[in-house]
Amino acid sequence: MTRSTFLFLICLAVCRAQMTTGEIEGTVRDPGGSAIALAKVDLRQLETDSSRQVLTDTDGRFRFAQVPVGSYEVNVESPGFGIYVQTGIILRLNQIASLEIPLQLATVVERVNVVSDASLLNATNAELGVNFDRRRIAELPLSPNRNLLTLALSVAGVTQLQAGQSTLVNVAGSIPFAVNGMRPRSNNFLIDGQDVSSPVLTGLAQQLNNPDIVAEFRLITNQFAPEFGRTAGSIVNIVTKSGGNEFHGSSFWFHNSNRLNARSNLDQQTPFRGENQWGGTLGGPVRRNKTFFFGSLQRWTDRRVGGARTLSGVPTNEGRSLLASIAGNRPTVKILLEHLPPAQTPTGAEIPVTVGDRRMNIPLGRLSGSSTFRYDDWQWSGRVDHRLNSKHTVGGRYLFNDRFTSGNGQVAPPGLTTDSPQRPQAASAFINSAFSSSAFHELRVAYQRFKGGQSSTNPESARIPSIEVTELGLSGAGSGATRTAIGLATDLPRETITNRYQIQTTLGVHKGSHSSKFGVDLRREHVGQLLEENARGRLVYETLQDLVDDIAQLGQINSPLPGGTGRTYYRASDYAFFMQDEWRLHPNLTLSFGVRYESMGNPIEPFRAVSERIVAAHGGDRRFELAPVAPRDCGLLRKGKATAALAPGRIDLGRGSTPEKPLE
């Protein structure tokens, strides 16, 4: 299915946003308030000592586009006037910093030094959002785990999902939140202009728990420019730090333990907890005024008491011996005895079981299970920026995260907690060019990969179906803390591998009273999933006697049809185009308009080959064909002749396009 979106914006404000940078503009006037043309304006970045120069136009205006966030100094000179120097200008992400520069006659003063920031009031566009600079990021609390997305929860219109609301759609390590009533899936996450949103679930796929690597964090909640697109909720825009001419760094240690926490009114003592996050950053010059680096490293470990649960209807050792003596050769009984440990505390309760003419009362007791939560995580990053010359800058950035979680999920019977390894990583390379004072270009190439999964701590549990015996207190099919059945949960194991390739190019032109911008965003998504829902089957027995007799009240199993596979592969190409223009009709009147076109990839197309293999495996029976298909998608499946009616039974065409090929 393809989805195209056409967006037309027309407003009385600027719609030109810089995805990873900002702009500095202003007007130069004489003591009488008249514009000064051809004044020389020099912009210098204090951290790297890089500079750019422009001349004011006939209206005294100047503009520097595609300016990295940071600290700047502006120097203005014009014949007959004194030199004007303004320092202390802090350019923020996506900000259009406006300056009003009055020059004094040289006969009155030779030099004017001003220490002042540009106004923080956004008077140049209709975009609604909040910026968090380095100081705010460092000083605001990021409890409980220093996740950068915690900052978004302090913004007006942002609501975090609460207990009782589903968070299953949110990728691990992210924070689920909604903006202005939109769905959590309507948020788009960018790091240095690279899309790092989870393509399968939602949320930030590249977890960030070290705020020291972030130069600025911006949350745009409404009326964002056509440059962004893709979502209707919000834009989370993050820019990482780069090095400068001076070496700078940081180190930290965050510790949390049961000694620092209070117990609840149900606890006799504070549950054990031992959490540590330590690491640091370092940035500086490789070659002064030319090449700069910045790197970070973080280690995060967490150990704490997990969940606990008690079953009250489990056979004791005596009960197991009696059960084995009368029905130990039956498959269902053998499975029960192998995968259900004996009760730890007898309760005196008994359950009668009859096999043939033999009748036994099976003693029962309590079986308790608990878990120890374990979390291990390594996060590191590296970035290099290099100035080729005064017009061209190149650079690259790499983020890596390797985390492992265990001890979640089912705790009773023991051995069924889950292990979840995950490894997200993201790389980006860019070249920024300022061809002249009125034309600039940005090219970005990015790659993101995510590999993660979830399975039981005990691999032996995958050899049997999910088995529930209501009378024994064994229940639940899907994974979770409330499940008490034996065997691996019906929705495990799971594995996802995603690869995203992205190319972005943007061209900006300033001419007269017009400021125009054009861009293209091309991406290729590869998603491989292993989600064999109920592939081993599910058996539900009401009583222990039903289990012994193998009379199930419910029996289910889902398996791929011949020709299909348990692995799902999606391949899709997305592309987007935009253009936007600002037309300054008057110093206090600006007309801005923009157009964006998006075309999302077709997820149905990869299933055509699967459909044909399944049809071939069933002797050409077209009833097993992928159908019905939406009319707009039929063109992509015409080669597969997808015209037959829906086939009987379970046609799981989503189970992969390459059966013999592993996830990669």
N, C-alpha and C positions, 0 to 999 in steps of 0.2 A: 504494500500500500504506500503510495506517495502522498505527501502532504505539502502543499505550497502555501506560503503566507505572503500576503502583500500588505505592506505597512506604509501609510502615507502620513507624515507628520507636518503640520503647519502651525506655527505658534509665534508669539511675539518675543522670542528668546532664542538664544544660541543653541543649536543642536550638535555642535561639534565637540565631542568628548575624545580625549586621548586615552586609549586603553591602558597604557602602562606609563604614561607621562603626563605633562600638563602644558600650559602655555603662559607666557608673560607678554602682556601688551600694555600700551600706554599712549599718552599724548604729551608732547613737549610744547610748552607755551612760553611766551615772553612775559615781562612784568605787566603788560597791558591785557593779557589774556589771549593774544593772537597766536595762531599756530606758527611753529618754526619748521620750515621745510629743510630737508637735507642735513638735519642734525645727525651727527654720528653717535650711535648708541652701542655700547659694548656691554655684553652680558658675560660674567665670569662665574663659573661654579667653584666655590671655595674649596670643596673636598679634593677635586682633581686638577684645579687650576686651568681647566679648559675654558675657552672663550669663543664667543661668536659676535659678529658685528653686523648691524643693519643701518640703513639711513631712513629717516622719517620721510613720509610722503608729503604731498602738498597740503594735507590737512593736519600735519604734525604727528600723524599716527605711526607707531611701529609695532611689530609683533614678532615674537620668537615662538615658533611652533615646535612640537615634539621635544620638549625640555624635560630631562629626567628630574624626578623629585629630589630635593636637597636644598642647600643653602646657597644663595646667590648674591652677587654685587652688580649693580648697574652703574655705568659710567657714561655720562652724556656730555658731548662737546659740540660747540657751534661757534664759528667766527664772530667775535664781538661780544660773546657772553662768557661768563665764568663757568668753570668746570663744575658739574653736578655729580656727586657720588652718593649712592644710596646702598647701604649694607643692611644686613638683618632680614633679607627677603627669604622666607621659607616657602618654597613651592610644594604644594601638596598634590596628591594623586588626583588626576582629572580636573584640577583646579585651573581656572583662567584668571590669573593674577593681574589686576588692572592697576596701573600706576599713573598718577598725575604729577608731571615733572615741570616745575616752574624754574626757568633759567633767569639769572640776574645779569645785568649788564656788567661787562668786565671792568668798567670804570668804577663800579660800586663794590664788587667783590670778585676775587680771583677764583675762589673755590668754595663750594658749599658741600659739607659732609652731613648726611642724614642717616640715622640708624632707625629704621622703621620697617615693619613687615607690611605686605599688601593687605588690604582689607579682607577679612574672612567672610564678609557678607557676600553671598552669591547673587550678584546683580547682573550676571551675563547670560544665564540660561535658566530654564524651567525645571532642571533636574533636581529631584529630591533625594537626598542622601546624607550620610554622616561619614566624616573622615576620622580615623584614629592614627595620629602620627606616632613617632617613636616614643615620645614622652608619655602619651596617654597609654600606649601599649605596655610600657614598662611599669606604670604606676597603678593601672586599674587591676582589680583582682581577676584572676583567671581560674578560679576554683571550679571543679576539684582536681583537675589534671593538667592545667595550663594549656588547654585547648584554645586555639586562637578564636574559634567561632563563638566562644563565650561572649566576646565583645558584641556580637550581633544582637544578643538578647537584651541589651540595654537600649536599643534603638526603638523609637516610637513606631508602633504598627507591627512589631515582631512578637510572635507568640510561640513559645516552646511547647512541643507536645508533652502532655502530662500523663500521669499514671492512668491506665485504662484506655489510652489511645494507642493505636497500632504504631510501632516503630520498626516493624519487620522490613519496611521498604527502605530503611535508611542503612547505608553502608557502614560497617564497623569503623569506629574512630571519628565519625562525623557527629554533629548535633542536629537532631530533627527540629526544624522550626518553620513556621508559616509567616508570610508577610502580607499584610493588608487583606487577610482572608483567603489568599490563594493557597493552593496545595503545596506541601513541602517539595513535591517534584517540580514545581514551577520556579525553583531557585537555580541560578547558574553560577558556577564557581570558576574563577580565573586566577591563575598564578602567573605573573609576568606575561599576561595576555594569552596564556595557554589554557584551553578548556580542560579542567581536571574534575569535571562532574562524573559521577558514576554512570556509565551507559546502561547498566542493568537495573540497579536500584535507584537511589537518589542520594544526594549529599556529596560532600567533599571526599573524593577517592584518595587524595594524597594528604594523609593526616599530618598536621603541624602542631607540635606541642612544645616547640622552642620559639617563643616570641622574639628572641634576640636576633633571629635571621630575617625579620620582617622590617622593611623600611616604612611601609604604610599599608593600612587596611581601610578599604572603603566599601560601604554597603549602600548601594543605590536602590531605593525602594519604589520609585515611580518616575515616569516621564524620562526614561533614559533614551539616548540617541539611537538612530538606526545602526550605528556602528556596533552596538552590542547585540540586540536581538536575541533569538532562540527561546527566550522565556518571557512570561508575563508577570512573574512574581517579583524577583529581585536579582540584582547582580552583586555577587561577592567578589570584589576585585582586590587582589593581594599582590604587592610588589616586594621582592626580596632585596636585601641590602647588597651593595657592591663595595669594593675597596676604594681607597683614596690614597693621597700622597703621604699620609701618616699612618703608621701601624696602630691599629686599635682592635680591641677584643673584649671578651667578657668570659666569666666562668660562673657557674651556679651549682647549687646543691639544694634540692627540694626534698624534704623528709616528712613522712606522715606515718604515725604508728598508733597502736591502741593506747599508749600512754598520753597521747595528745588528743584523744577523743573521749567523749562521755558515753556512758552506757545508757541503753534505753530502760524504761521501767519494767521490761520483761527479762532483762539480762541480770544475772547475778554478778557478772563481771564483764568488763569491756572485751568484746571479741578480739581475737588476735588480728593484728594488721601490721605489716611492714612494707612500706613503699618508699622508693628512692628514685629520684631523677637527678642526674648529674651530667655535666657537659660544659661546653664552651664554644666560643667563636673567635675567629682571628681574620682580620683583613688588613690589606696594605698594598704597597706598590711592588710590582715586579720590576718595573722601569718607570721612574718618576715621570709624571705628566703623560705617560703613554699606556702602560699596561698595569692592571690592578686585579687583585684576587680577593675572594672572601670565601671562608669555609666554616663549617660547623659540625659538631658531633654531640650526640646525646644518647645516654644509656638510661633506660627506664625499666625498673623491676617492681613488681607488686606481688605480695604474698598475703593472703587473708583467708579466714574461715569462710567456706562456701555454704551451700544450702544443706539442710538435713531433713530427713523424712523417715517415718516409721510405718511399717506394714504390720497389721495385726492378725493376718490369717495365713501365715507361712508355716508349712510342716516343720516340726522339730526333727532332730536326728532320729528319734524313735519313729516318728511318722514317716520319714523318708525310707527307713528300713522296712517298715510294713508295706509301704507303697511299692517298693522295689520287689518285695517277695511275692506279691500277687499280680503285678502288672509291669515289672521292670523290663520285659522284652517288647513292650509296645512303644512305637516311635515317639508318640506324644509324651509319654511318661518319661522316657529316657531324656528327651529334650528338657523337660521340666526339672529333672533331678540334676542335669548337667549345668543348667543356667540359672537356677534359683538356689542360693545358699540356704543352709538350715536356719531356722529361727534361733535367735540368741537367748530369748527368755520365754519359757512356756507360760501359757495363759490358762491352761486347763480345758480350753475348748477343743472339740473334736468334730470331724466330718466323716460320716459313713461312706465307704466305697465298696461296691459289690463287683466282683469279677467271677463270672460263672456262679458256682454255689458257695463261693467264699465271700465273707463280708468282714471288713476291717474298719475300725474307727481310727482315723488318722489324727493324732494329736497335733495341735497348732500352737503357735507362739508369735512373738513379736520379732521383727527383723528391722534393724535401723541402718540407715546409710547416711553418710555425710561426705563432703568433698572439701578439698583445699584448693582455693582459686590461685592460679599462677599466671602471671603475665610477664613476658620478656620482650623487650623492644629495643632495637637499634635504629636511630635516625641520624642521617648525615646529609650534608649538602656541599656543593662547590659551585663557585661562579667566577668567571674571568671576563673582564671588559678590556678592550684594546682600541685605542684611537689610531686609525690608519693615517688620518690627516685632519685638517680642520673641518672637513665636510663629511667624513665617513667614520662610523664607529661600529665595531663588531663585538660580539660576545656570546657567551653560552652559559647555561645553568643546568645543574643536575640535582635532583632530589631522590633520596633512597630511604626506604623504610622496610625493616624486616621485623615482624612481630609474631609472637606465638602465645595463644591463650588456651588454657586448659582448666578443667574443674567446673565448667558451666553445665547447665542442663540437668538431666536425670541423675539422681543420687541414690535411689533405691529401686530395685536391688543394686548393690555396689557394682562398680566396673563399667557403668554406662554413661559416665560423664563424657563430654565432647572435647576433642582437640581441634583447634582452629589455627592453622598457619596462614599468614597473609604476607604478601610482598608487593606493595605498590612502588612504582618508580616513575619519574617524569624527567624528560630532557628537553631542552629548548635552545635553539641558536638563532641569532638575529643579526641584522645589519641595518643600521639607521643612517640615512643619507640626507643632508641638507644641500641640495644642488645649488640653491641660491637663497637670497633672503625671502623669496616668495614661493619656493617649491621645495617640498620634502617628500621622502619616501621611506617606508618601513617594510622589511621582509622578515617573516618569522617562520621557522620550520620547527615542528615540535613532535615529540613521540611520548606516549604514555602507555604503560603496561601495568596490569593488575593481575596477580595470581593469588587465589585464595580458595580455601575449602573448609569442610567441617566433617568430622567423622567421630566414631566412638573411640574411647580410650582402649577398649577391649576389642581387638579385631575378630575374636571368635564369635561375637554377637551378630556378625554379618552372615554367618552360615545358616541361620534359621529365619523363619518368618517372624513378624511381630505377633506375639501370642499374648492374649488377654484372658484372664480367668476371673470373672467378677467376684465369685465366692471367696477367692484368696486375696482380693484387693489388688489384683494386677489389672491395670487399665491404661488406656491412652495409646494412640497410634503415632501421632506426630511428636517430634522432639520437644523437650521442655521440662521444666522443673517439676511439673505436676504429673508427668508420666511415671507409671510404676510397672508397666508390662515388661516381659522379657524379650530378648532379641533386639536387633537394631531398629530404631524408629523408622517408620515408613518413608520419611523424607530425607533420610541419610543413606549413603554419604552424598555430599554436595561438593562441587568444584566449579569454579569460574575462572576463565582466563580471557582477558580483554586486551586488545592492542588498538590504539588509536594513532593514526598518522594525520598530521594537520599542517597545512600551508596557509599562511595569511599574508596578504600584501595590501598596502594602503598607500595612496598617493594624495598629497594635499597641495593645493595651489591657492595663493593669495594674490588677487589682482584688483586693484582699485578698492571699491567698496564691497567686493565679494571675497568670501573665504569658502572654498569648495573642497570637498573630500570625497574620494572614491575608494572602494575596497572590495576584495574578494576573499572568501574564507572557504577553503576546500578541505575536506576530511574524509578519511576512510576508516570504517569501524570493522574490526574483526572480533567477534564474541564467540567463545566456545564454552559450553556448559555441560556439566554432568549432573542431572537431577532426575534420578530414576524413582519417581514417586510410586511407592508401593510395588516396586519391581520384584521384591522377594516374597510379597504377599502378606496378608493380615488374617489372623484367625481369632475369633472371639468365642469363648466358651462361657456359659452362664455358671456352671458348677464344676467342681473337680471331677465328679462322675462323668460329666459330658466330655471332659478332657481325656479321661481314661478310655471312654468308648469312642473317642474321636468323632463326636457329633457336635459340629460347630454351628452356632446360631448365625454366624456371619463368616463368610470366606471371600476374600477379594485378592486379586492379583492383576497387576498391569504390566504388560511386557510389550516390547516393540513387535510389530508385525514382521513376518519374513520379508527381508529386503530393507528393513529399517534398522535403527541402532539406538542405544540409550544415550548417545551424545548428540547435543544440538549445536549447530554451527550457524551463525548469522554473518553475512557479509553485506555491507551497505556503504554507499557513497553519498555524502551530503555536500551540498554546496550552497553558498549564500553570496549575494551581491548587494551592495548598498552605495548610495550617493547622497550627500547632504550639502547644503549651501547656506551660508549666512550672508545676507544682503543688508548692509548698514545703510538704511535710507536717510537717517538723521542721527546726530550724536546720541539722542535719547529714544530712537526708534529703530529696531532691528527686526527684519523679517527672516525667519529661518524655516526651511522645509527640507524634507528628506524622503527617500524611498528605499525600502529594503525588500528583497525577494529571497525566500528560502525554499529549498527543496530537500526534503528528508529522504533518506534511502528507503528502498523497498524491501521489507523483511520477508515478503512472500517468495521473491525470486529464487533464493537458495533451495526452496523446497521442491522445485520442479523436478530436479534430478532424483530426489528421494521418492517423489510420487511415481516416477517412471520405474524405479527399481522395485517398489512394492507391487505395482501393477504387473511387472514382468514375473515377479516371484509367485504371483497368483494366476499364472497362465494367461496373462493379457486381459483379465477381468477388469473392465473400466469402472466397475462399481467401487474399486479400491483407489480411485483417483482422487486427488485433492480437489474438493468441490463442496459447496459452491464457492465461487470466487467473485469478489466485488467486480462490477463491470469495468471500473477504471483500472483494475489490475490484470484484466484478462489479456491485454496486449503483451505483458511480460511473460505470460504463461502459455501463449498461443502455440509456441513450439511444442509444448507438452500436451496440447489438445485437452486442456482442463475444462471439459464441458459436461462431464457426466454428473449424475446425481450423487448426493452424499452416500458414501459406502456404508454398509452395515457394520456394526461392531465398533471397535476402537481403532481409529485410523490416526495414529500418532506420527504425522509426517514431520513434526518438529524434532524427531529423534535423529538429527544429523544428516549431513550431506556426504560424509566420507566415513563409512562404518569402520573401515580398518585403520583409520588414522587417529592417533591419540590427540588430546588437547595440546595445543601449542601456542 
